Amino acid sequence: MPVFQLTAELLFPPPELARDDGLLAVGGDLSPERLLLAYSQGIFPWYSAGDPILWWSPSPRLILIPQDFHCSKRLARQIRQGAFQTRFDTAFREVISHCAGVRRASDNGTWIVPEMIEAYCRLHDLGYAHSVECWQGGHLVGGLYGVSLGGAFFGESMFSLVPNSSKIALAALCRRLGQWDFDLIDCQMKTAHLLRLGGEEINGHEFARRLNVSLAKPTRREPWRAQPAAPVPR
């Protein structure tokens, strides 16, 4: 399959035309309008510093149904002990910056380049991007961020400075999304870590079908921090 070159026109090729590795298109920009159009079609940006913007739509796709999150007894006990506090949307820029920094320290670079940080902060200001944060002793020690459209949450990245802190943030997200009748969390690529937490792989056509159903629901654009706390798992 060819890789499509995007122009200034706000348009993507059909996701099913992506290459076997998931790469669909190159170019374009990171405007809120283009990003929201991409996510609504199951497409996301992923590229490194110095590269052009690359757009992906892999098949198979890893998803996590919020109600299927596997919260181990040990993790549930740790949450109930109250050593960590979870919050939503109180430190979005800090979360995405930590995600970029952790990736930079752990491998040869990061795909969360400065222009990506600014683009997702704009989406956060518009009410589409959200952070889930894990705090300990007044310090941000873990978290994740992603984009919300309809009944779908598109997970982008997570970080953990203290063992299990990102898992606790993900558990809080799944509880909140379950309460709100969200259909799925798009985890994009398969990892053993997410499979252990309840993720499952589906093919691209099934992902598109589920996504279309989810997008028929209203998008919660209000700050999520204003919502009531989710119950602790038993």
Buried (B, 14 or more C-beta within 10 A) or exposed (E): EEBBEBEEEEEBBEBEBBEEEBBBBBBBBBEBEBBBBBBBBBBBBBBEEEEEBBBBBBBBBBBBBBEBBBBBEEBBEBBEEEEBBBBBBBBBBEBBBBBBBBBBEEEEEBBBBEEBBEBBBBBBEEBBBBBBBBBBEEEBBBBBBBBBBBBBBBBBBBBBBBEBBBBBBBBBBBBBBBEBEBBBBBBBEBEEEBBEBBBBBBEBEBBBEBBBEBBEBEBBEEBBEEBEEBEBBE
